[in-house]
Amino acid sequence: MLAPADRRPAGAALAVAAAVGASFVGLGLRRPAMERYGQATTGFVEDAIVLAIAQAVISQRT
């Protein structure tokens, strides 16, 4: 969506690769954290991180 029209397929491929990679990294970090802090706390922190990254990406575009 943020890529220019002529580069959207490449942008979509990059977004998919980043999402898959981030999912594996996030899960690897969250599993031990859930054992220590619980699911609700780690879920909140994970969501806050995702929102902060999304805001940073969007603010770079405008």
N, C-alpha and C positions, 0 to 999 in steps of 0.2 A: 504494500500500500504506500509506503514511503519512497519507493524507488521510482525513478522516471519511467514513463510508459514503455519506452523501448528496452528497459532493463528489468522489467518485472519478473520474467521467468528466472533470471539469475538471482534476483532478490528473494524470490520465493524459495529457491533451492537453498540459499544461504540461511534463510529463516528456519527451514525445516532442519537443516544440519545443526544449527545453534540450539534449537529446541530439544532435539534428541540428545545432544551432548550435555546440555544443561540439566536435563532430566536425570541422566545417569550420575552426574556429579552431585546434584542435589540429593538424590536418594542415598548415595554413599555417605554424604555428610549428615543427612537427617537420621539415618538409622541409629547410629551411636548416640546422637543427641536426644532422640526419643526415649532411649533407655534411661537417660539421666534426667531429662526435664519433662518428659511426657509429650503426648501427641498434640494436645491443644496448644501448648506454648510453642513448640517447634513449628507447628502449622502457621501460627500467627507470625512468627519471625520470618518464615519462608515467604508468606504472602506479602509482608512488608518489603522484603528484599526485591521481590518481583515487581511490585508497584514502583519502587524507587528506580529500578533499572528502566522500566517502561517510561516513566516520567523523564528520565535523563535522555533516552533515545528521542522521545517526542520533542523535548525542548531544544535538542540540537537541530532539528529539522526546521523549526520556526525562526 
